[in-house]
């Protein structure tokens, strides 16, 4: 049986586990990040659009702020899961969904609010903000989790592959490995999307598989084809 290390937050790992279980893939949970919502407020709302980078950004934003249900606002979603989350809070069909923030930013022509974590922007995203009227609201903090080195290494030894759903989860694992990063060259590495894949490749590691669109199930299907 193929054994896969999951690096998302614990509740997200549990959701992913349910999918991998259906494909007879054994999962090992080692959360690399945790999300801490921030206190924030908007004194006025004069935006023509909102960008949501993740399901977390949706949950945190709408639990803090309500926007007019009749407002003619363009809603931009990174990924289908984010789009589904938006629909649970905001009743609109005016949602533009793309697989990557790099596909969304070129579409922005008016003043837009971007809800995201406090992590620095990826270097290849920064140029896309030039001449754009985009206000970034850092609605939550993403922290790396730290483990005793032996715990991390023991779980890695059990795994055939590792699943990363964000660059921050990958960077969190690197911080925990310190002098043992080369062990990742011996594992299959799976990325949920292009941004995560690029972060891994930029550190010199090879991606085994990244689906055409972000999907845990597509990764599960791929793993089921390569066997143990």
N, C-alpha and C positions, 0 to 999 in steps of 0.2 A: 504493500500500500504506500502510495506517495505521501510524504510528510511535508507540510508547508507551514512556514513560520509567518504569523500574522503580526503586523507592526502598528496597526491603527489603535485608536483608543479602545478601551475594553468593550464598551457597548457596541462599537462598530465592528470589532473583531467577532463578537457573538453573532451579529447579523451576517457577516461574511461566512462564518463557520457553518451556518445553516445551509448556505448555498453550496459550499464545498462538500458538505456531508452527502448531498444528493449525488455527487459524482465520485463517491467513495475515496475522498481525499482527506487524510487525517490532518488536523490543524493543531498548531502549537501557538498559544497566545503570548506575545511579549510586547505590550504596548510601549511605543517609543515617544508618544506625545500625550499631552493633556490640554484641554481647552479651558481657559478662565475668562468668562464674560466680563467686559468692562462696563462701568457706568458711563452713559453718554446721553446727550440730548441734542436735538436740533431746534434752535430758537425760531427758525423759519424753514419753510420747505418750498423752495422755488426751483426745484429740479424738474427736468423734462424726462428723466429716466433714472433707473436704478440698476446697478450691476450687482448680482449676487455670485460670488466665487465658489460657494459651496453650500451644502445643506445646513451646515452650522451657522453660516452667515445669515441664512433665512430665519432659522429658529431664534437666534439672538436678536436680530433686528425687530421682528414683528412682536416679540414678547416685550419689547421696550417702547415701540412706537407704532401708532396706527396711522395709515395714510388714507386719504379720501377714496372711498370705493368707486366714486364716479370720476375721479381724476383721470385725465388722458395722459397716462404715464407709460413710457416704454419700459418694459421689464426685460433685462438681459440675464440669461442663466448660463452658467458654465456646467454643462452636463444635464442629462435627463433626470437624475435623482434630485438635483437642485430644482429643476422645473417642477417636478411632482410636489416637492416641499412647498414651493411658492403657492401652488394651487390650493393647498390646505389652509393658507392664511389670506390669500388675496384672490378674489373672484374676477379673473380677467382672462381673456383669450389672447391678449396682446403681449405674448412672451416670445422673445427671440432667443433661441437656445443654440449654443455652439459647444463643441467639445473642448475648446481652449479659450482662455482669455485673449490670446493673440488673434483669434478669429473674431472676437467681439469688438475690441478697441478700434479697429479701422471703421466700424460701422457708426461710431459715436460722432454726432455732429452738433449736439446741443449740450447744455449744462446738465451733467449727470453725476449722480452719487454712486460711489463704489464701496460696497460693504466687504471688508476683508479682515484678515488677521493683522497683527502688528509686526510680523516678519518683514524683512526688507524685500522689496520687489526684485524679481529675477532680472539679471542684467539685460536679457534680450527683450524684456517687457518695457523697461524704462523709455527707450526711444519712441515707443508707440504712444506715449502720453504727450509728446511734444505737440504744441498748438491745439491741445484738447482742453475743454473746460470741464475737467473731472475733479471732483472733491472726494478724497479717500477718507472714509470713516473707519478707523481701526477699532472695530467693535469688540474684538476679543484678543486675548493673549494666547499664543501657542507656546507651551513649555515642553522642553525635552525631559523625559524621565531618565533617571540614573539608577543603574542596578549595580550590585556587586558583580565584578567582572566575570567571576566563575559562573554566576547564574546565566548571564548572557551567552557565554561560551558553551555551557552545557546544553542550552536550548538550541543553539545553532548547530551543534554536533548532531542533534537528533533530526535535523531538517534536511530535506533534499533541496528545497527551494525557499525563497523568501518573497513575500508579497508586500509591495509598497504602494500606498494610495496617495502619497504626497511627498514632495521633496523634504519636508520637515521630518517625516518619519525616517527617511533614509539618513538624513544628517544626524538624527538622534541616535541611530544605531552605530554610526561611525564614531560618535563621541563615546559610546559605551565600549567599543572595541579597542580604541587607542592603538596599542602595538600589535593588534591581531587582525587588522583590516584585510590582510591578504586572504583570510578564510573565505571572504566573499567571492573570490575568484573560483572557488571550488563548488559554489552553489548556483542553482538556477535563480535568476533574478527577474521578477515580474513587476511591471509598472502599470498602473491604472491608466495612464495617459502620457502624452508627449512631453509635458512639462516635467513630470516625475522622471521619465526615461532620460531626459536631457541632463537632469541633476546627477543621476547615477553615472551616465557616460562621461560627464565632465570630470568626474573623479577617477576615471580610468577603468571603470568596470563595464562588462558586457551585458547587455539586456538579452535575456532569453526570449521574452515575448512581451509585446505591448499591443493591446487590441486596437482596432481601427477607431472605435469609440469607447469611452470609459465604461467598463462593464466587468463586474466581478464574475458574472456567469461565463462570459467569453473566455476569461482566464481559466476558469474551472474546466470548460470544455477543452481548451488547448492542453491542459495538464493531463486530462483523461486520455488524450491521444498519444502522449509520449510515454505513458506507463510509469513504472517504478524505476 
